[in-house]
Amino acid sequence: MDYRLEKDLIGSKEIDNSKYYGINTARALENFELNNKAVNMDFIREIAVIKKAAAIVNIKLNTLTEEKGNAIIKASEEVIDGKFDDQFKVSAFQGGAGTSTNMNVNEVIANRAIEILGGQKGEYEIVHPLNDVNMSQSTNDVCPTALRIAAIKRIRKLANALAELQEALQIKENEFSDIIHLGRTQLMDALPIMVGQGFGAYAKAIERDRWRIYKVEERLRVINIGGTAIGTGLNATNKYIFMVTDVLQDLTKLGIARSDFPIDTTQNCDVFVEVSGLLKACAVNLMKISNDLRLLGSGPRGGFAEIILPMCQAGSTIMPGKVNPVIPEMVGQVSMRVIANDTAITLAASSGQLELNAFIPLIVECLLESLELLEKTVIIFKEKCIEHIIVNELNCKENLERSTALVTALVHHIGYDKASDLAKVALKEEKSIREVLYDEGTYSKEEIDKILNPFELTSPGIPGK
């Protein structure tokens, strides 16, 4: 195997010459050998966008030659396009506040730029990872800025997916608008409700999630690029600070803006907690809906069986014919993961000290994972579950008629105590409330049927009056 020798503060190290990364990345691979997730590629690509923007500005400011700067720009574009994805294997859980990730990108871009200029990897006198690729930057302004940009792009995708899920639920609301079934409170028989009304409630919850997540983008638009190490801007000129934000706006097509106090934006991560909190709220709603669907679809003989979920795959290795609600179960598990990620983000953000938060790599991993998981989950939930749900109208009717909950419609006619007595009779004689009323003869069949009319029972007012 062909090797090249690279040096750093600690000493020298042989680097596989086929690798575009250098000694800093090699040490990180050894130090954080967790054999788990590598750094999120969305984050890597947005760091490369920042490197491209910095090179563009430094060329304009004559602090970087056009030849060298253009090579950096081309190499950055290749990273953005995914050409070097296999060179980014550092663990998402790393010490150093993201320095290993920033250096991974710096080294890959530098070595590729060296090749573009006709040199060999490791000839850093041609293009240097720090002096040239990282010019006027620090890990501490690059990483938060890249996270904000990556998160905004993911938020837009998630908001769109939620809008489509909301629409799918509204379609079911209309489709099931005239099918009545038994409502439950605390899992016990309660008042009747239209199946469509239940789906309408789900749609409203998702509508709130969509709007909250769409709006939270505003919180992420303020970036600290140009603040360098602690937000004071040392080693970045005022011209660079203003120009690099303008170039990033142009490259990302996002309404990002320079922070008016980068010291705050560098050290404080509460914005990411706020965003994560809204993702948690969305996860809570998705879990509630998925759990409801599992209950309503339980059976097919021993459960509620009031809705029929699409059959996606065989459910058991030992019980023939069993089909599990795998899509709602997946939704529940993703929701749990998002809630767990929110806890991790909260702990990481609160663990920052003085001028920097060393735990931003964990925030990056958890926030971007939650955004991506939610987006994909919402799409799958809509396409493989919600759109294909049908109602078992016979079971809905039978469960409702067997329940004593219908007696509630009589409270304004005969009083609470008398209604309770009727419920006791129905339970003792194993009859429906309707049958007990027919037998009692206090009201005519027409009057009883009017009082127990499904549309009377599921809308405001006194049934039968």
Secondary structure as UniProt FT lines:
FT   STRAND          3..7
FT   STRAND          12..16
FT   TURN            17..18
FT   HELIX           23..31
FT   HELIX           41..60
FT   TURN            61..62
FT   HELIX           66..80
FT   TURN            81..84
FT   HELIX           85..87
FT   TURN            97..98
FT   HELIX           99..116
FT   TURN            117..118
FT   TURN            121..122
FT   TURN            124..126
FT   HELIX           129..133
FT   TURN            134..136
FT   HELIX           139..175
FT   TURN            176..178
FT   STRAND          180..185
FT   TURN            186..187
FT   STRAND          188..194
FT   HELIX           195..220
FT   STRAND          222..223
FT   TURN            225..226
FT   TURN            228..230
FT   TURN            234..235
FT   HELIX           238..252
FT   STRAND          257..258
FT   HELIX           262..267
FT   HELIX           270..296
FT   STRAND          307..308
FT   TURN            320..321
FT   HELIX           326..350
FT   TURN            354..355
FT   TURN            358..359
FT   HELIX           360..384
FT   HELIX           386..388
FT   STRAND          390..391
FT   HELIX           393..402
FT   HELIX           404..410
FT   HELIX           411..414
FT   HELIX           416..429
FT   HELIX           433..440
FT   HELIX           445..451
FT   HELIX           454..457
FT   TURN            463..464
//
